[in-house]
């Protein structure tokens, strides 16, 4: 399988996941207070929203690469 086809499939899958889930979240450790040997850490939940246009754009780009990426000449 050629690399352009793999990139196209990855874009199609990524765009579809972006449309279905709309974003993702992760947990980040942050140091709130540090007094000598005592350290207080806080876990913060961050979320990243993926815009709809980015998911649609990835699907369109993947479809175009899949359709026209393998042609030569």
CHARMM-style PDB file with segment names, atoms N, HN, CA, C and O in Angstrom:
ATOM      1  N   UNK     1       0.851  -1.170   0.000  1.00  0.00      PROA
ATOM      2  CA  UNK     1       0.000   0.000   0.000  1.00  0.00      PROA
ATOM      3  C   UNK     1       0.905   1.244   0.000  1.00  0.00      PROA
ATOM      4  O   UNK     1       1.863   1.320   0.769  1.00  0.00      PROA
ATOM      5  N   UNK     2       0.598   2.191  -0.848  1.00  0.00      PROA
ATOM      6  HN  UNK     2      -0.180   2.129  -1.472  1.00  0.00      PROA
ATOM      7  CA  UNK     2       1.493   3.338  -0.944  1.00  0.00      PROA
ATOM      8  C   UNK     2       1.215   4.351   0.174  1.00  0.00      PROA
ATOM      9  O   UNK     2       0.122   4.366   0.740  1.00  0.00      PROA
ATOM     10  N   UNK     3       2.207   5.197   0.492  1.00  0.00      PROA
ATOM     11  HN  UNK     3       3.095   5.184   0.032  1.00  0.00      PROA
ATOM     12  CA  UNK     3       2.083   6.105   1.639  1.00  0.00      PROA
ATOM     13  C   UNK     3       0.965   7.144   1.489  1.00  0.00      PROA
ATOM     14  O   UNK     3       0.362   7.542   2.486  1.00  0.00      PROA
ATOM     15  N   UNK     4       0.684   7.582   0.274  1.00  0.00      PROA
ATOM     16  HN  UNK     4       1.173   7.259  -0.536  1.00  0.00      PROA
ATOM     17  CA  UNK     4      -0.381   8.564   0.070  1.00  0.00      PROA
ATOM     18  C   UNK     4      -1.727   7.958   0.439  1.00  0.00      PROA
ATOM     19  O   UNK     4      -2.573   8.633   1.025  1.00  0.00      PROA
ATOM     20  N   UNK     5      -1.926   6.703   0.102  1.00  0.00      PROA
ATOM     21  HN  UNK     5      -1.238   6.155  -0.374  1.00  0.00      PROA
ATOM     22  CA  UNK     5      -3.180   6.029   0.437  1.00  0.00      PROA
ATOM     23  C   UNK     5      -3.321   5.873   1.952  1.00  0.00      PROA
ATOM     24  O   UNK     5      -4.421   6.012   2.488  1.00  0.00      PROA
ATOM     25  N   UNK     6      -2.216   5.587   2.646  1.00  0.00      PROA
ATOM     26  HN  UNK     6      -1.323   5.474   2.210  1.00  0.00      PROA
ATOM     27  CA  UNK     6      -2.251   5.477   4.112  1.00  0.00      PROA
ATOM     28  C   UNK     6      -2.587   6.823   4.763  1.00  0.00      PROA
ATOM     29  O   UNK     6      -3.359   6.875   5.720  1.00  0.00      PROA
ATOM     30  N   UNK     7      -2.008   7.907   4.244  1.00  0.00      PROA
ATOM     31  HN  UNK     7      -1.381   7.865   3.467  1.00  0.00      PROA
ATOM     32  CA  UNK     7      -2.305   9.243   4.768  1.00  0.00      PROA
ATOM     33  C   UNK     7      -3.771   9.582   4.526  1.00  0.00      PROA
ATOM     34  O   UNK     7      -4.431  10.154   5.393  1.00  0.00      PROA
ATOM     35  N   UNK     8      -4.279   9.229   3.345  1.00  0.00      PROA
ATOM     36  HN  UNK     8      -3.742   8.765   2.640  1.00  0.00      PROA
ATOM     37  CA  UNK     8      -5.682   9.498   3.019  1.00  0.00      PROA
ATOM     38  C   UNK     8      -6.615   8.752   3.966  1.00  0.00      PROA
ATOM     39  O   UNK     8      -7.599   9.320   4.439  1.00  0.00      PROA
ATOM     40  N   UNK     9      -6.321   7.503   4.244  1.00  0.00      PROA
ATOM     41  HN  UNK     9      -5.522   7.041   3.860  1.00  0.00      PROA
ATOM     42  CA  UNK     9      -7.152   6.714   5.154  1.00  0.00      PROA
ATOM     43  C   UNK     9      -7.076   7.278   6.572  1.00  0.00      PROA
ATOM     44  O   UNK     9      -8.084   7.328   7.277  1.00  0.00      PROA
ATOM     45  N   UNK    10      -5.874   7.703   6.992  1.00  0.00      PROA
ATOM     46  HN  UNK    10      -5.055   7.663   6.420  1.00  0.00      PROA
ATOM     47  CA  UNK    10      -5.731   8.301   8.326  1.00  0.00      PROA
ATOM     48  C   UNK    10      -6.532   9.599   8.430  1.00  0.00      PROA
ATOM     49  O   UNK    10      -7.148   9.860   9.464  1.00  0.00      PROA
ATOM     50  N   UNK    11      -6.533  10.415   7.373  1.00  0.00      PROA
ATOM     51  HN  UNK    11      -6.033  10.203   6.533  1.00  0.00      PROA
ATOM     52  CA  UNK    11      -7.328  11.647   7.377  1.00  0.00      PROA
ATOM     53  C   UNK    11      -8.818  11.346   7.438  1.00  0.00      PROA
ATOM     54  O   UNK    11      -9.559  12.020   8.153  1.00  0.00      PROA
ATOM     55  N   UNK    12      -9.258  10.347   6.700  1.00  0.00      PROA
ATOM     56  HN  UNK    12      -8.656   9.799   6.120  1.00  0.00      PROA
ATOM     57  CA  UNK    12     -10.669   9.975   6.726  1.00  0.00      PROA
ATOM     58  C   UNK    12     -11.091   9.496   8.115  1.00  0.00      PROA
ATOM     59  O   UNK    12     -12.143   9.892   8.616  1.00  0.00      PROA
ATOM     60  N   UNK    13     -10.283   8.657   8.727  1.00  0.00      PROA
ATOM     61  HN  UNK    13      -9.428   8.335   8.320  1.00  0.00      PROA
ATOM     62  CA  UNK    13     -10.601   8.150  10.067  1.00  0.00      PROA
ATOM     63  C   UNK    13     -10.547   9.272  11.095  1.00  0.00      PROA
ATOM     64  O   UNK    13     -11.430   9.375  11.947  1.00  0.00      PROA
ATOM     65  N   UNK    14      -9.508  10.121  11.020  1.00  0.00      PROA
ATOM     66  HN  UNK    14      -8.791  10.037  10.328  1.00  0.00      PROA
ATOM     67  CA  UNK    14      -9.385  11.238  11.966  1.00  0.00      PROA
ATOM     68  C   UNK    14     -10.523  12.233  11.830  1.00  0.00      PROA
ATOM     69  O   UNK    14     -11.048  12.715  12.834  1.00  0.00      PROA
ATOM     70  N   UNK    15     -10.911  12.548  10.599  1.00  0.00      PROA
ATOM     71  HN  UNK    15     -10.485  12.157   9.783  1.00  0.00      PROA
ATOM     72  CA  UNK    15     -12.025  13.469  10.387  1.00  0.00      PROA
ATOM     73  C   UNK    15     -13.341  12.914  10.892  1.00  0.00      PROA
ATOM     74  O   UNK    15     -14.155  13.639  11.465  1.00  0.00      PROA
ATOM     75  N   UNK    16     -13.544  11.625  10.677  1.00  0.00      PROA
ATOM     76  HN  UNK    16     -12.883  11.037  10.212  1.00  0.00      PROA
ATOM     77  CA  UNK    16     -14.772  10.993  11.164  1.00  0.00      PROA
ATOM     78  C   UNK    16     -14.814  10.990  12.692  1.00  0.00      PROA
ATOM     79  O   UNK    16     -15.857  11.270  13.284  1.00  0.00      PROA
ATOM     80  N   UNK    17     -13.693  10.677  13.328  1.00  0.00      PROA
ATOM     81  HN  UNK    17     -12.846  10.450  12.847  1.00  0.00      PROA
ATOM     82  CA  UNK    17     -13.640  10.698  14.798  1.00  0.00      PROA
ATOM     83  C   UNK    17     -13.847  12.108  15.339  1.00  0.00      PROA
ATOM     84  O   UNK    17     -14.485  12.288  16.376  1.00  0.00      PROA
ATOM     85  N   UNK    18     -13.309  13.114  14.638  1.00  0.00      PROA
ATOM     86  HN  UNK    18     -12.790  12.968  13.795  1.00  0.00      PROA
ATOM     87  CA  UNK    18     -13.490  14.499  15.072  1.00  0.00      PROA
ATOM     88  C   UNK    18     -14.962  14.897  15.016  1.00  0.00      PROA
ATOM     89  O   UNK    18     -15.442  15.610  15.896  1.00  0.00      PROA
ATOM     90  N   UNK    19     -15.678  14.446  13.996  1.00  0.00      PROA
ATOM     91  HN  UNK    19     -15.288  13.866  13.281  1.00  0.00      PROA
ATOM     92  CA  UNK    19     -17.098  14.768  13.890  1.00  0.00      PROA
ATOM     93  C   UNK    19     -17.927  14.012  14.920  1.00  0.00      PROA
ATOM     94  O   UNK    19     -18.887  14.556  15.466  1.00  0.00      PROA
ATOM     95  N   UNK    20     -17.561  12.759  15.187  1.00  0.00      PROA
ATOM     96  HN  UNK    20     -16.782  12.317  14.743  1.00  0.00      PROA
ATOM     97  CA  UNK    20     -18.339  11.949  16.123  1.00  0.00      PROA
ATOM     98  C   UNK    20     -18.137  12.430  17.568  1.00  0.00      PROA
ATOM     99  O   UNK    20     -19.112  12.609  18.297  1.00  0.00      PROA
ATOM    100  N   UNK    21     -16.878  12.639  17.987  1.00  0.00      PROA
ATOM    101  HN  UNK    21     -16.086  12.494  17.394  1.00  0.00      PROA
ATOM    102  CA  UNK    21     -16.598  12.972  19.382  1.00  0.00      PROA
ATOM    103  C   UNK    21     -16.538  14.474  19.642  1.00  0.00      PROA
ATOM    104  O   UNK    21     -16.877  14.908  20.743  1.00  0.00      PROA
ATOM    105  N   UNK    22     -16.125  15.273  18.682  1.00  0.00      PROA
ATOM    106  HN  UNK    22     -15.850  14.920  17.787  1.00  0.00      PROA
ATOM    107  CA  UNK    22     -16.091  16.720  18.845  1.00  0.00      PROA
ATOM    108  C   UNK    22     -14.939  17.254  19.671  1.00  0.00      PROA
ATOM    109  O   UNK    22     -14.817  18.470  19.816  1.00  0.00      PROA
ATOM    110  N   UNK    23     -14.104  16.414  20.210  1.00  0.00      PROA
ATOM    111  HN  UNK    23     -14.204  15.426  20.092  1.00  0.00      PROA
ATOM    112  CA  UNK    23     -12.966  16.856  21.007  1.00  0.00      PROA
ATOM    113  C   UNK    23     -12.493  15.762  21.937  1.00  0.00      PROA
ATOM    114  O   UNK    23     -12.986  14.635  21.904  1.00  0.00      PROA
ATOM    115  N   UNK    24     -11.520  16.118  22.775  1.00  0.00      PROA
ATOM    116  HN  UNK    24     -11.119  17.034  22.803  1.00  0.00      PROA
ATOM    117  CA  UNK    24     -10.994  15.155  23.742  1.00  0.00      PROA
ATOM    118  C   UNK    24     -10.565  15.911  24.993  1.00  0.00      PROA
ATOM    119  O   UNK    24     -10.407  17.131  24.964  1.00  0.00      PROA
ATOM    120  N   UNK    25     -10.378  15.191  26.076  1.00  0.00      PROA
ATOM    121  HN  UNK    25     -10.506  14.200  26.099  1.00  0.00      PROA
ATOM    122  CA  UNK    25      -9.940  15.804  27.323  1.00  0.00      PROA
ATOM    123  C   UNK    25      -8.772  15.017  27.903  1.00  0.00      PROA
ATOM    124  O   UNK    25      -8.593  13.832  27.621  1.00  0.00      PROA
ATOM    125  N   UNK    26      -7.981  15.711  28.724  1.00  0.00      PROA
ATOM    126  HN  UNK    26      -8.127  16.674  28.953  1.00  0.00      PROA
ATOM    127  CA  UNK    26      -6.845  15.075  29.376  1.00  0.00      PROA
ATOM    128  C   UNK    26      -6.644  15.716  30.750  1.00  0.00      PROA
ATOM    129  O   UNK    26      -7.160  16.800  31.024  1.00  0.00      PROA
ATOM    130  N   UNK    27      -5.887  15.029  31.609  1.00  0.00      PROA
ATOM    131  HN  UNK    27      -5.468  14.149  31.386  1.00  0.00      PROA
ATOM    132  CA  UNK    27      -5.626  15.513  32.960  1.00  0.00      PROA
ATOM    133  C   UNK    27      -4.183  15.985  33.054  1.00  0.00      PROA
ATOM    134  O   UNK    27      -3.261  15.312  32.594  1.00  0.00      PROA
ATOM    135  N   UNK    28      -4.007  17.156  33.659  1.00  0.00      PROA
ATOM    136  HN  UNK    28      -4.756  17.702  34.033  1.00  0.00      PROA
ATOM    137  CA  UNK    28      -2.684  17.759  33.771  1.00  0.00      PROA
ATOM    138  C   UNK    28      -2.383  18.010  35.240  1.00  0.00      PROA
ATOM    139  O   UNK    28      -3.222  18.551  35.958  1.00  0.00      PROA
ATOM    140  N   UNK    29      -1.182  17.618  35.702  1.00  0.00      PROA
ATOM    141  HN  UNK    29      -0.499  17.178  35.118  1.00  0.00      PROA
ATOM    142  CA  UNK    29      -0.753  17.890  37.079  1.00  0.00      PROA
ATOM    143  C   UNK    29      -0.108  19.269  37.141  1.00  0.00      PROA
ATOM    144  O   UNK    29       0.763  19.588  36.332  1.00  0.00      PROA
ATOM    145  N   UNK    30      -0.537  20.089  38.105  1.00  0.00      PROA
ATOM    146  HN  UNK    30      -1.245  19.830  38.762  1.00  0.00      PROA
ATOM    147  CA  UNK    30      -0.006  21.429  38.273  1.00  0.00      PROA
ATOM    148  C   UNK    30       0.419  21.614  39.724  1.00  0.00      PROA
ATOM    149  O   UNK    30      -0.295  21.207  40.641  1.00  0.00      PROA
ATOM    150  N   UNK    31       1.577  22.226  39.931  1.00  0.00      PROA
ATOM    151  HN  UNK    31       2.156  22.557  39.187  1.00  0.00      PROA
ATOM    152  CA  UNK    31       2.028  22.523  41.289  1.00  0.00      PROA
ATOM    153  C   UNK    31       1.370  23.812  41.744  1.00  0.00      PROA
ATOM    154  O   UNK    31       1.586  24.865  41.146  1.00  0.00      PROA
ATOM    155  N   UNK    32       0.563  23.737  42.806  1.00  0.00      PROA
ATOM    156  HN  UNK    32       0.388  22.881  43.293  1.00  0.00      PROA
ATOM    157  CA  UNK    32      -0.153  24.900  43.309  1.00  0.00      PROA
ATOM    158  C   UNK    32       0.681  25.652  44.351  1.00  0.00      PROA
ATOM    159  O   UNK    32       0.812  26.874  44.286  1.00  0.00      PROA
ATOM    160  N   UNK    33       1.239  24.915  45.304  1.00  0.00      PROA
ATOM    161  HN  UNK    33       1.133  23.922  45.357  1.00  0.00      PROA
ATOM    162  CA  UNK    33       2.021  25.531  46.381  1.00  0.00      PROA
ATOM    163  C   UNK    33       3.263  24.692  46.619  1.00  0.00      PROA
ATOM    164  O   UNK    33       3.205  23.463  46.640  1.00  0.00      PROA
ATOM    165  N   UNK    34       4.395  25.377  46.798  1.00  0.00      PROA
ATOM    166  HN  UNK    34       4.443  26.376  46.780  1.00  0.00      PROA
ATOM    167  CA  UNK    34       5.630  24.670  47.121  1.00  0.00      PROA
ATOM    168  C   UNK    34       6.321  25.425  48.258  1.00  0.00      PROA
ATOM    169  O   UNK    34       6.848  26.521  48.065  1.00  0.00      PROA
ATOM    170  N   UNK    35       6.309  24.817  49.443  1.00  0.00      PROA
ATOM    171  HN  UNK    35       5.881  23.926  49.599  1.00  0.00      PROA
ATOM    172  CA  UNK    35       6.946  25.395  50.621  1.00  0.00      PROA
ATOM    173  C   UNK    35       8.019  24.440  51.109  1.00  0.00      PROA
ATOM    174  O   UNK    35       7.723  23.473  51.812  1.00  0.00      PROA
ATOM    175  N   UNK    36       9.246  24.703  50.745  1.00  0.00      PROA
ATOM    176  HN  UNK    36       9.486  25.488  50.175  1.00  0.00      PROA
ATOM    177  CA  UNK    36      10.347  23.831  51.145  1.00  0.00      PROA
ATOM    178  C   UNK    36      10.132  22.423  50.612  1.00  0.00      PROA
ATOM    179  O   UNK    36       9.947  22.235  49.410  1.00  0.00      PROA
ATOM    180  N   UNK    37      10.156  21.418  51.513  1.00  0.00      PROA
ATOM    181  HN  UNK    37      10.307  21.571  52.490  1.00  0.00      PROA
ATOM    182  CA  UNK    37       9.979  20.043  51.057  1.00  0.00      PROA
ATOM    183  C   UNK    37       8.505  19.667  50.806  1.00  0.00      PROA
ATOM    184  O   UNK    37       8.221  18.603  50.258  1.00  0.00      PROA
ATOM    185  N   UNK    38       7.583  20.536  51.206  1.00  0.00      PROA
ATOM    186  HN  UNK    38       7.814  21.401  51.651  1.00  0.00      PROA
ATOM    187  CA  UNK    38       6.157  20.249  51.037  1.00  0.00      PROA
ATOM    188  C   UNK    38       5.682  20.833  49.716  1.00  0.00      PROA
ATOM    189  O   UNK    38       5.909  22.004  49.410  1.00  0.00      PROA
ATOM    190  N   UNK    39       5.030  19.998  48.959  1.00  0.00      PROA
ATOM    191  HN  UNK    39       4.846  19.047  49.208  1.00  0.00      PROA
ATOM    192  CA  UNK    39       4.544  20.433  47.644  1.00  0.00      PROA
ATOM    193  C   UNK    39       3.096  19.995  47.477  1.00  0.00      PROA
ATOM    194  O   UNK    39       2.763  18.835  47.722  1.00  0.00      PROA
ATOM    195  N   UNK    40       2.242  20.912  47.065  1.00  0.00      PROA
ATOM    196  HN  UNK    40       2.512  21.855  46.866  1.00  0.00      PROA
ATOM    197  CA  UNK    40       0.832  20.631  46.845  1.00  0.00      PROA
ATOM    198  C   UNK    40       0.566  20.646  45.345  1.00  0.00      PROA
ATOM    199  O   UNK    40       0.777  21.660  44.679  1.00  0.00      PROA
ATOM    200  N   UNK    41       0.103  19.519  44.820  1.00  0.00      PROA
ATOM    201  HN  UNK    41      -0.069  18.696  45.361  1.00  0.00      PROA
ATOM    202  CA  UNK    41      -0.199  19.443  43.392  1.00  0.00      PROA
ATOM    203  C   UNK    41      -1.699  19.324  43.187  1.00  0.00      PROA
ATOM    204  O   UNK    41      -2.422  18.776  44.019  1.00  0.00      PROA
ATOM    205  N   UNK    42      -2.139  19.845  42.070  1.00  0.00      PROA
ATOM    206  HN  UNK    42      -1.552  20.290  41.394  1.00  0.00      PROA
ATOM    207  CA  UNK    42      -3.557  19.834  41.722  1.00  0.00      PROA
ATOM    208  C   UNK    42      -3.700  19.204  40.346  1.00  0.00      PROA
ATOM    209  O   UNK    42      -2.929  19.506  39.434  1.00  0.00      PROA
ATOM    210  N   UNK    43      -4.680  18.334  40.198  1.00  0.00      PROA
ATOM    211  HN  UNK    43      -5.306  18.089  40.939  1.00  0.00      PROA
ATOM    212  CA  UNK    43      -4.964  17.736  38.900  1.00  0.00      PROA
ATOM    213  C   UNK    43      -6.051  18.563  38.215  1.00  0.00      PROA
ATOM    214  O   UNK    43      -7.150  18.725  38.745  1.00  0.00      PROA
ATOM    215  N   UNK    44      -5.730  19.078  37.040  1.00  0.00      PROA
ATOM    216  HN  UNK    44      -4.837  18.947  36.609  1.00  0.00      PROA
ATOM    217  CA  UNK    44      -6.680  19.880  36.280  1.00  0.00      PROA
ATOM    218  C   UNK    44      -7.121  19.109  35.045  1.00  0.00      PROA
ATOM    219  O   UNK    44      -6.302  18.516  34.342  1.00  0.00      PROA
ATOM    220  N   UNK    45      -8.400  19.127  34.795  1.00  0.00      PROA
ATOM    221  HN  UNK    45      -9.065  19.609  35.366  1.00  0.00      PROA
ATOM    222  CA  UNK    45      -8.923  18.466  33.603  1.00  0.00      PROA
ATOM    223  C   UNK    45      -9.060  19.514  32.495  1.00  0.00      PROA
ATOM    224  O   UNK    45      -9.814  20.478  32.629  1.00  0.00      PROA
ATOM    225  N   UNK    46      -8.338  19.315  31.425  1.00  0.00      PROA
ATOM    226  HN  UNK    46      -7.725  18.532  31.317  1.00  0.00      PROA
ATOM    227  CA  UNK    46      -8.360  20.218  30.279  1.00  0.00      PROA
ATOM    228  C   UNK    46      -9.138  19.546  29.154  1.00  0.00      PROA
ATOM    229  O   UNK    46      -9.087  18.326  28.998  1.00  0.00      PROA
ATOM    230  N   UNK    47      -9.851  20.340  28.380  1.00  0.00      PROA
ATOM    231  HN  UNK    47      -9.893  21.331  28.507  1.00  0.00      PROA
ATOM    232  CA  UNK    47     -10.560  19.777  27.236  1.00  0.00      PROA
ATOM    233  C   UNK    47     -10.216  20.579  25.983  1.00  0.00      PROA
ATOM    234  O   UNK    47     -10.056  21.799  26.027  1.00  0.00      PROA
ATOM    235  N   UNK    48     -10.109  19.870  24.882  1.00  0.00      PROA
ATOM    236  HN  UNK    48     -10.239  18.879  24.846  1.00  0.00      PROA
ATOM    237  CA  UNK    48      -9.798  20.466  23.585  1.00  0.00      PROA
ATOM    238  C   UNK    48     -10.961  20.167  22.651  1.00  0.00      PROA
ATOM    239  O   UNK    48     -11.290  19.006  22.407  1.00  0.00      PROA
ATOM    240  N   UNK    49     -11.576  21.213  22.134  1.00  0.00      PROA
ATOM    241  HN  UNK    49     -11.308  22.156  22.332  1.00  0.00      PROA
ATOM    242  CA  UNK    49     -12.674  21.056  21.188  1.00  0.00      PROA
ATOM    243  C   UNK    49     -12.150  21.138  19.769  1.00  0.00      PROA
ATOM    244  O   UNK    49     -11.369  22.031  19.439  1.00  0.00      PROA
ATOM    245  N   UNK    50     -12.576  20.213  18.935  1.00  0.00      PROA
ATOM    246  HN  UNK    50     -13.210  19.488  19.203  1.00  0.00      PROA
ATOM    247  CA  UNK    50     -12.178  20.204  17.531  1.00  0.00      PROA
ATOM    248  C   UNK    50     -13.343  20.771  16.728  1.00  0.00      PROA
ATOM    249  O   UNK    50     -14.453  20.244  16.787  1.00  0.00      PROA
ATOM    250  N   UNK    51     -13.092  21.851  15.971  1.00  0.00      PROA
ATOM    251  HN  UNK    51     -12.190  22.279  15.923  1.00  0.00      PROA
ATOM    252  CA  UNK    51     -14.186  22.460  15.209  1.00  0.00      PROA
ATOM    253  C   UNK    51     -14.725  21.531  14.118  1.00  0.00      PROA
ATOM    254  O   UNK    51     -14.010  20.673  13.600  1.00  0.00      PROA
ATOM    255  N   UNK    52     -15.984  21.723  13.790  1.00  0.00      PROA
ATOM    256  HN  UNK    52     -16.564  22.420  14.211  1.00  0.00      PROA
ATOM    257  CA  UNK    52     -16.633  20.892  12.775  1.00  0.00      PROA
ATOM    258  C   UNK    52     -15.943  21.061  11.426  1.00  0.00      PROA
ATOM    259  O   UNK    52     -15.779  20.091  10.685  1.00  0.00      PROA
ATOM    260  N   UNK    53     -15.536  22.295  11.104  1.00  0.00      PROA
ATOM    261  HN  UNK    53     -15.670  23.083  11.706  1.00  0.00      PROA
ATOM    262  CA  UNK    53     -14.906  22.530   9.805  1.00  0.00      PROA
ATOM    263  C   UNK    53     -13.591  21.754   9.670  1.00  0.00      PROA
ATOM    264  O   UNK    53     -13.221  21.370   8.561  1.00  0.00      PROA
ATOM    265  N   UNK    54     -12.876  21.517  10.785  1.00  0.00      PROA
ATOM    266  HN  UNK    54     -13.177  21.829  11.686  1.00  0.00      PROA
ATOM    267  CA  UNK    54     -11.632  20.754  10.721  1.00  0.00      PROA
ATOM    268  C   UNK    54     -11.911  19.281  10.407  1.00  0.00      PROA
ATOM    269  O   UNK    54     -11.183  18.664   9.629  1.00  0.00      PROA
ATOM    270  N   UNK    55     -12.955  18.724  11.004  1.00  0.00      PROA
ATOM    271  HN  UNK    55     -13.546  19.225  11.636  1.00  0.00      PROA
ATOM    272  CA  UNK    55     -13.324  17.337  10.714  1.00  0.00      PROA
ATOM    273  C   UNK    55     -13.780  17.155   9.283  1.00  0.00      PROA
ATOM    274  O   UNK    55     -13.388  16.198   8.615  1.00  0.00      PROA
ATOM    275  N   UNK    56     -14.615  18.082   8.807  1.00  0.00      PROA
ATOM    276  HN  UNK    56     -14.933  18.860   9.349  1.00  0.00      PROA
ATOM    277  CA  UNK    56     -15.093  18.011   7.421  1.00  0.00      PROA
ATOM    278  C   UNK    56     -13.927  18.211   6.455  1.00  0.00      PROA
ATOM    279  O   UNK    56     -13.840  17.527   5.435  1.00  0.00      PROA
ATOM    280  N   UNK    57     -13.034  19.145   6.773  1.00  0.00      PROA
ATOM    281  HN  UNK    57     -13.105  19.701   7.601  1.00  0.00      PROA
ATOM    282  CA  UNK    57     -11.866  19.384   5.917  1.00  0.00      PROA
ATOM    283  C   UNK    57     -10.960  18.170   5.825  1.00  0.00      PROA
ATOM    284  O   UNK    57     -10.434  17.867   4.753  1.00  0.00      PROA
ATOM    285  N   UNK    58     -10.771  17.472   6.936  1.00  0.00      PROA
ATOM    286  HN  UNK    58     -11.197  17.718   7.807  1.00  0.00      PROA
ATOM    287  CA  UNK    58      -9.937  16.266   6.928  1.00  0.00      PROA
ATOM    288  C   UNK    58     -10.584  15.171   6.084  1.00  0.00      PROA
ATOM    289  O   UNK    58      -9.893  14.452   5.363  1.00  0.00      PROA
ATOM    290  N   UNK    59     -11.906  15.045   6.173  1.00  0.00      PROA
ATOM    291  HN  UNK    59     -12.467  15.629   6.759  1.00  0.00      PROA
ATOM    292  CA  UNK    59     -12.597  14.032   5.370  1.00  0.00      PROA
ATOM    293  C   UNK    59     -12.491  14.367   3.882  1.00  0.00      PROA
ATOM    294  O   UNK    59     -12.240  13.484   3.063  1.00  0.00      PROA
ATOM    295  N   UNK    60     -12.681  15.633   3.533  1.00  0.00      PROA
ATOM    296  HN  UNK    60     -12.885  16.351   4.198  1.00  0.00      PROA
ATOM    297  CA  UNK    60     -12.587  16.043   2.126  1.00  0.00      PROA
ATOM    298  C   UNK    60     -11.163  15.850   1.604  1.00  0.00      PROA
ATOM    299  O   UNK    60     -10.969  15.327   0.506  1.00  0.00      PROA
ATOM    300  N   UNK    61     -10.173  16.268   2.384  1.00  0.00      PROA
ATOM    301  HN  UNK    61     -10.331  16.693   3.275  1.00  0.00      PROA
ATOM    302  CA  UNK    61      -8.780  16.101   1.961  1.00  0.00      PROA
ATOM    303  C   UNK    61      -8.425  14.624   1.806  1.00  0.00      PROA
ATOM    304  O   UNK    61      -7.757  14.247   0.843  1.00  0.00      PROA
ATOM    305  N   UNK    62      -8.863  13.791   2.738  1.00  0.00      PROA
ATOM    306  HN  UNK    62      -9.405  14.097   3.520  1.00  0.00      PROA
ATOM    307  CA  UNK    62      -8.598  12.359   2.630  1.00  0.00      PROA
ATOM    308  C   UNK    62      -9.272  11.741   1.420  1.00  0.00      PROA
ATOM    309  O   UNK    62      -8.691  10.893   0.743  1.00  0.00      PROA
ATOM    310  N   UNK    63     -10.513  12.171   1.145  1.00  0.00      PROA
ATOM    311  HN  UNK    63     -10.985  12.860   1.695  1.00  0.00      PROA
ATOM    312  CA  UNK    63     -11.212  11.664  -0.038  1.00  0.00      PROA
ATOM    313  C   UNK    63     -10.529  12.073  -1.329  1.00  0.00      PROA
ATOM    314  O   UNK    63     -10.415  11.273  -2.258  1.00  0.00      PROA
ATOM    315  N   UNK    64     -10.072  13.321  -1.388  1.00  0.00      PROA
ATOM    316  HN  UNK    64     -10.164  13.971  -0.634  1.00  0.00      PROA
ATOM    317  CA  UNK    64      -9.369  13.783  -2.592  1.00  0.00      PROA
ATOM    318  C   UNK    64      -8.038  13.057  -2.781  1.00  0.00      PROA
ATOM    319  O   UNK    64      -7.680  12.685  -3.899  1.00  0.00      PROA
ATOM    320  N   UNK    65      -7.314  12.861  -1.692  1.00  0.00      PROA
ATOM    321  HN  UNK    65      -7.604  13.164  -0.784  1.00  0.00      PROA
ATOM    322  CA  UNK    65      -6.058  12.120  -1.788  1.00  0.00      PROA
ATOM    323  C   UNK    65      -6.294  10.677  -2.212  1.00  0.00      PROA
ATOM    324  O   UNK    65      -5.525  10.119  -2.994  1.00  0.00      PROA
ATOM    325  N   UNK    66      -7.339  10.087  -1.703  1.00  0.00      PROA
ATOM    326  HN  UNK    66      -7.964  10.540  -1.068  1.00  0.00      PROA
ATOM    327  CA  UNK    66      -7.649   8.711  -2.058  1.00  0.00      PROA
ATOM    328  C   UNK    66      -8.052   8.606  -3.523  1.00  0.00      PROA
ATOM    329  O   UNK    66      -7.702   7.640  -4.201  1.00  0.00      PROA
ATOM    330  N   UNK    67      -8.784   9.595  -4.005  1.00  0.00      PROA
ATOM    331  HN  UNK    67      -9.068  10.380  -3.454  1.00  0.00      PROA
ATOM    332  CA  UNK    67      -9.261   9.555  -5.394  1.00  0.00      PROA
ATOM    333  C   UNK    67      -8.176   9.922  -6.394  1.00  0.00      PROA
ATOM    334  O   UNK    67      -8.040   9.271  -7.429  1.00  0.00      PROA
ATOM    335  N   UNK    68      -7.398  10.967  -6.090  1.00  0.00      PROA
ATOM    336  HN  UNK    68      -7.508  11.496  -5.248  1.00  0.00      PROA
ATOM    337  CA  UNK    68      -6.445  11.492  -7.079  1.00  0.00      PROA
ATOM    338  C   UNK    68      -4.986  11.332  -6.691  1.00  0.00      PROA
ATOM    339  O   UNK    68      -4.112  11.657  -7.495  1.00  0.00      PROA
ATOM    340  N   UNK    69      -4.688  10.851  -5.505  1.00  0.00      PROA
ATOM    341  HN  UNK    69      -5.398  10.588  -4.853  1.00  0.00      PROA
ATOM    342  CA  UNK    69      -3.308  10.764  -5.030  1.00  0.00      PROA
ATOM    343  C   UNK    69      -2.477   9.696  -5.706  1.00  0.00      PROA
ATOM    344  O   UNK    69      -1.259   9.847  -5.802  1.00  0.00      PROA
ATOM    345  N   UNK    70      -3.071   8.652  -6.165  1.00  0.00      PROA
ATOM    346  HN  UNK    70      -4.060   8.530  -6.087  1.00  0.00      PROA
ATOM    347  CA  UNK    70      -2.307   7.561  -6.760  1.00  0.00      PROA
ATOM    348  C   UNK    70      -2.059   7.707  -8.253  1.00  0.00      PROA
ATOM    349  O   UNK    70      -1.336   6.904  -8.841  1.00  0.00      PROA
ATOM    350  N   UNK    71      -2.642   8.708  -8.863  1.00  0.00      PROA
ATOM    351  HN  UNK    71      -3.230   9.361  -8.385  1.00  0.00      PROA
ATOM    352  CA  UNK    71      -2.500   8.883 -10.316  1.00  0.00      PROA
ATOM    353  C   UNK    71      -1.197   9.562 -10.645  1.00  0.00      PROA
ATOM    354  O   UNK    71      -0.761  10.469  -9.936  1.00  0.00      PROA
ATOM    355  N   UNK    72      -0.565   9.120 -11.733  1.00  0.00      PROA
ATOM    356  HN  UNK    72      -0.919   8.383 -12.309  1.00  0.00      PROA
ATOM    357  CA  UNK    72       0.672   9.724 -12.206  1.00  0.00      PROA
ATOM    358  C   UNK    72       0.490  10.163 -13.651  1.00  0.00      PROA
ATOM    359  O   UNK    72      -0.164   9.502 -14.457  1.00  0.00      PROA
ATOM    360  N   UNK    73       1.096  11.302 -13.939  1.00  0.00      PROA
ATOM    361  HN  UNK    73       1.627  11.840 -13.284  1.00  0.00      PROA
ATOM    362  CA  UNK    73       1.085  11.776 -15.327  1.00  0.00      PROA
ATOM    363  C   UNK    73      -0.038  12.594 -15.609  1.00  0.00      PROA
ATOM    364  OT1 UNK    73      -0.187  13.070 -16.735  1.00  0.00      PROA
TER     365      UNK     73
END
